[in-house]
Amino acid sequence: MKKWRPFATMPEQYTGLQEVINKQAEVLLTEEQMEQMNFTLIEALHTNKQVYLTYYKRGQCITETGFIQFVDSLGDLFIFIDDVFELKNKMRLSKLIDVRLA
């Protein structure tokens, strides 16, 4: 016997509801906030200070620590080295939610 799942009966409805739930979790940043994050990234790059990065990945907010290696504001890209595994990660600036110096 299958368990009755009211929202899973129509796959289109389920995917539509999932999209609505994911959009509710998004954070919209102002120009000032994006500019401040850019200044923090550039400061961390030049002073080689550790930063806390909060970003979106698959609809979830993730916070990591690391060191900034490269920032391209016009290309919407930056590269950071993860503090835990020491891996080089490329990421879009548009995915960032917050940047803070450690």
C-alpha positions, 0 to 999 in steps of 0.5 A: 500500500502506498502512502498518500502524498497530497502535493506529490500527486501532480509533479508539475505542482510539486516542482512549482511549489519547490520553486516558490519555496526556493525563491522565498529563501533568496536575499536581495542586496542593495547597491551599497551592500554589494559595493561594501562586499566588493571593498571587503574582498579587495581589502582581504586580497591585498592584506591576505586576511582570512574572510567569512564568505556566505553564499548560495549553493543549490538553494542553501546559504553556506558559510565558509572561511578562506583567503581571497586569491583573485577578484574580477568585479567586471567579470563577476568572478572571484577565487578563494582558497578554502581554509579547511581543505585548502582547495581553490574555488571559483565563484560568481560574485552574484552568489555572495550574500555576505563577506566579513573579515575574520 
